[in-house]
Amino acid sequence: MHLRFGWERNAGEHVGVPMLSRADSIEAIAGQRFEVVVIGGGITGAGVALDAASRGYSVALLERGDYAIGTSSRSSKMVHGGLRYLQNLDLGLVREALIERQLMVQLAPHLVYPTPFLVPGFAEERRDRRIGIGLNMYDVMATTRVGRSRREMRSSKDEDEDFSWSPDRHRTIGREEVLELVPALAERDPRDAYLFYDCQTDDVRLTLTILGEAERFGAVMLNGADVTDVLDDGGRAAGVAFVEAESGERFEVRADNVVNATGVFADRIRPEEVVDEEDVPRIAPSRGTHLLLDRADVSTGEAACIVPAGEGRAIFALPWYGRTLVGTTDNDYDGDIEHPRPAAEDIAYLLDAVNAFFGTSASDSDLVGAYAGVRPLISTGDPRKSVDISRRAELYETSSGMLTITGGKLTTWRRMAKQTVDRLVEREGREAPCHTAELPLGMEARPADLEAPEGVGEEAVAQLAFRYGHAARKVLDLAREDPGLAAPIVAGRPDLLAEAVIAARYEQARSVADLLLRRTRLGLLAAPQLRDAEAVRPVAEALGGALGWSRRQVKREAEAWPAALAEAGADPAAASPSPTV
Ligand SMILES: Cc1cc2nc3c(=O)[nH]c(=O)nc-3n(C[C@H](O)[C@H](O)[C@H](O)COP(=O)(O)OP(=O)(O)OC[C@H]3O[C@@H](n4cnc5c(N)ncnc54)[C@H](O)[C@@H]3O)c2cc1C
């Protein structure tokens, strides 16, 4: 690939997960001065840190909990235009997101991948022509540059210059091809299906990868850093104060610019001087629930399916990490936004829809995981329901100069970051164009390029290549040096104990939950196997080895896990009666 700015990297040097340790980060941030301080370590904050650092700003980022702990670990994991938003005629949003989708496949090919999506039709139903019309629009809007045909793009790929990924146009496929892609639909006897492409990812890994890139450009980041105040200097936002989670100590960071990227919490951070309510967003949270099922219970094969869910609504059933991911709901929410949990009625709604569609009988006792997230939708004061409120991002500026960026989508993080940093550049009159459309995110590695030590199977290698790209070598090196770390965290799943050490050393993980809910997604993919403290003891030991925990602390951290799993609502099957046989 040709990089316009010549930032080709040396594969040997790039570890891909190079965050400073927490202790070093505290030292680098506390009491220091930066040009930009970013509050919030979800995908939006990570994007702002990367954009600003790559334009030459000195940047510090502070995250209250763990990176991506909020909505950025709770999405449907799709990098997509959002076919659904076409219904609202939100064409600008769809077009922007489709361009970003294309860029993400190009910049992070190991982490953002296309998946075939099916909208099956069954004998008894009439074909919904509106879907075909919508997909035609989706195809047209997915074209890279106005006036540039797919043929031109293909030939530029042949020349390996300025190549842009673009999916094939949607088409209708017959019964046989439908069943090849989704064998589980055989019982339903599908007539045909619309086939189109969208992309999937792991939202946390995408966030961590962006943070890793920001770090390469000199940004410093710290999790467990709860921002409590915006510092005031003659009416200007001049930095922030934060409380560090482990010591409980309060620190100040001075900054010329403060960016609030706290997602659904964005309306809670306000400098003293805010008097005009229009200067800050009003968030109308909406909760979305997802379920994970074993493929033996509900299988989409290698394709995703759009599943009707009553009253003209639709949900997705997606293949993800070898499981079937089902979601989502979209309901106004006034509960705890820090710990949203899947509601029983949402679980029942999703299971009913998916069972009716696949002719299965999965129940909540079959769930291998579940999660809920809260969308940072911006309220316009319009009493319409959240499904209709736009997913657009909004940038706010108070008279103190603090910028708040919220709303939007996982897919559009780069645009949101650009919009924010463009404003900083504009108000300072700097000459500093945005580079993020050309910056690779991590470094691709194909499974075949990775050498696995004894005992690490193909599935593990493929998963490591997806999750870490080139940096998978670090995990494999560790597993080679210490065969104990080549063991799987959960029997039958490809995640390795070595990943706990990598997470602690290079990604600021500091609890079992950081490892199981975010660095790996095992808490969502295998919750029933991880119910008790004993099951996670090896994880606590591996983390403890890297972080210097005492034996007592290892025990305490393992014992803290079941409460964290319960708090996330990730194991609804724990509460449900075992199925009668
Ligand atoms: C159910 C659901 C499904 C979705 N599916 C998709 C999808 O498939 N594709 C897509 O493109 N988009 C999707 N989205 C939208 C997308 O997930 C969000 O737009 C995006 O993750 C928001 O990221 P963010 O960084 O703005 O917010 P967050 O990820 O919530 O990050 C904000 C961070 O700020 C931190 N914070 C808050 N207060 C403080 C403080 N005082 N000090 C320090 N830190 C603080 C929080 O801990 C949090 O980590 C979905 C959203 C939901 C809810």
The ligand as an SDF file (V2000), in Angstrom:
LIG
                    3D

 53 58  0  0  0  0  0  0  0  0999 V2000
  -26.5350   -1.4460   21.7160 C   0  0  0  0  0  0  0  0  0  0  0  0
  -25.6430   -0.6240   20.8280 C   0  0  0  0  0  0  0  0  0  0  0  0
  -25.2410   -1.1310   19.5950 C   0  0  0  0  0  0  0  0  0  0  0  0
  -24.4000   -0.3570   18.7840 C   0  0  0  0  0  0  0  0  0  0  0  0
  -23.9590   -0.9070   17.6240 N   0  0  0  0  0  0  0  0  0  0  0  0
  -23.1510   -0.1900   16.8080 C   0  0  0  0  0  0  0  0  0  0  0  0
  -22.6370   -0.7850   15.6290 C   0  0  0  0  0  0  0  0  0  0  0  0
  -22.8320   -1.9790   15.3670 O   0  0  0  0  0  0  0  0  0  0  0  0
  -21.8820   -0.0100   14.8190 N   0  0  0  0  0  0  0  0  0  0  0  0
  -21.6190    1.2970   15.0950 C   0  0  0  0  0  0  0  0  0  0  0  0
  -20.9690    1.9360   14.2790 O   0  0  0  0  0  0  0  0  0  0  0  0
  -22.0460    1.8810   16.2410 N   0  0  0  0  0  0  0  0  0  0  0  0
  -22.7910    1.1550   17.1140 C   0  0  0  0  0  0  0  0  0  0  0  0
  -23.2120    1.6970   18.2960 N   0  0  0  0  0  0  0  0  0  0  0  0
  -22.7740    3.0490   18.6580 C   0  0  0  0  0  0  0  0  0  0  0  0
  -21.3590    3.0610   19.2330 C   0  0  0  0  0  0  0  0  0  0  0  0
  -21.1210    1.9410   20.0400 O   0  0  0  0  0  0  0  0  0  0  0  0
  -21.1280    4.3400   20.0380 C   0  0  0  0  0  0  0  0  0  0  0  0
  -21.4830    5.4410   19.2420 O   0  0  0  0  0  0  0  0  0  0  0  0
  -19.6850    4.5110   20.4740 C   0  0  0  0  0  0  0  0  0  0  0  0
  -19.1630    3.3410   21.0610 O   0  0  0  0  0  0  0  0  0  0  0  0
  -19.5760    5.6670   21.4580 C   0  0  0  0  0  0  0  0  0  0  0  0
  -18.2340    5.8080   21.8270 O   0  0  0  0  0  0  0  0  0  0  0  0
  -17.7800    6.9710   22.7950 P   0  0  0  0  0  0  0  0  0  0  0  0
  -16.3090    6.8840   22.9030 O   0  0  0  0  0  0  0  0  0  0  0  0
  -18.3590    8.2620   22.3370 O   0  0  0  0  0  0  0  0  0  0  0  0
  -18.4730    6.6290   24.1820 O   0  0  0  0  0  0  0  0  0  0  0  0
  -18.0380    5.5330   25.2570 P   0  0  0  0  0  0  0  0  0  0  0  0
  -17.5240    4.3070   24.6240 O   0  0  0  0  0  0  0  0  0  0  0  0
  -19.1650    5.3570   26.2170 O   0  0  0  0  0  0  0  0  0  0  0  0
  -16.8050    6.2090   25.9800 O   0  0  0  0  0  0  0  0  0  0  0  0
  -16.9340    7.2390   26.9240 C   0  0  0  0  0  0  0  0  0  0  0  0
  -15.9230    6.9620   28.0130 C   0  0  0  0  0  0  0  0  0  0  0  0
  -15.8430    8.0930   28.8790 O   0  0  0  0  0  0  0  0  0  0  0  0
  -15.5320    7.6000   30.1570 C   0  0  0  0  0  0  0  0  0  0  0  0
  -15.8550    8.6360   31.1560 N   0  0  0  0  0  0  0  0  0  0  0  0
  -17.0810    9.0740   31.5130 C   0  0  0  0  0  0  0  0  0  0  0  0
  -16.9670   10.0200   32.4690 N   0  0  0  0  0  0  0  0  0  0  0  0
  -15.6440   10.1710   32.7130 C   0  0  0  0  0  0  0  0  0  0  0  0
  -14.9020   10.9770   33.5970 C   0  0  0  0  0  0  0  0  0  0  0  0
  -15.5010   11.8290   34.4410 N   0  0  0  0  0  0  0  0  0  0  0  0
  -13.5470   10.8900   33.5950 N   0  0  0  0  0  0  0  0  0  0  0  0
  -12.9210   10.0270   32.7530 C   0  0  0  0  0  0  0  0  0  0  0  0
  -13.5900    9.2340   31.8860 N   0  0  0  0  0  0  0  0  0  0  0  0
  -14.9350    9.3000   31.8710 C   0  0  0  0  0  0  0  0  0  0  0  0
  -16.3940    6.3460   30.2820 C   0  0  0  0  0  0  0  0  0  0  0  0
  -15.9130    5.4710   31.2940 O   0  0  0  0  0  0  0  0  0  0  0  0
  -16.2890    5.7640   28.8810 C   0  0  0  0  0  0  0  0  0  0  0  0
  -15.2810    4.7850   28.7640 O   0  0  0  0  0  0  0  0  0  0  0  0
  -24.0060    0.9360   19.1680 C   0  0  0  0  0  0  0  0  0  0  0  0
  -24.3960    1.4250   20.4120 C   0  0  0  0  0  0  0  0  0  0  0  0
  -25.1860    0.6350   21.2560 C   0  0  0  0  0  0  0  0  0  0  0  0
  -25.5600    1.1320   22.6030 C   0  0  0  0  0  0  0  0  0  0  0  0
  1  2  1  0
  2  3  1  0
  2 52  2  0
  3  4  2  0
  4  5  1  0
  4 50  1  0
  5  6  2  0
  6  7  1  0
  6 13  1  0
  7  8  2  0
  7  9  1  0
  9 10  1  0
 10 11  2  0
 10 12  1  0
 12 13  2  0
 13 14  1  0
 14 15  1  0
 14 50  1  0
 15 16  1  0
 16 17  1  0
 16 18  1  0
 18 19  1  0
 18 20  1  0
 20 21  1  0
 20 22  1  0
 22 23  1  0
 23 24  1  0
 24 25  2  0
 24 26  1  0
 24 27  1  0
 27 28  1  0
 28 29  2  0
 28 30  1  0
 28 31  1  0
 31 32  1  0
 32 33  1  0
 33 34  1  0
 33 48  1  0
 34 35  1  0
 35 36  1  0
 35 46  1  0
 36 37  1  0
 36 45  1  0
 37 38  2  0
 38 39  1  0
 39 40  1  0
 39 45  2  0
 40 41  1  0
 40 42  2  0
 42 43  1  0
 43 44  2  0
 44 45  1  0
 46 47  1  0
 46 48  1  0
 48 49  1  0
 50 51  2  0
 51 52  1  0
 52 53  1  0
M  END
$$$$
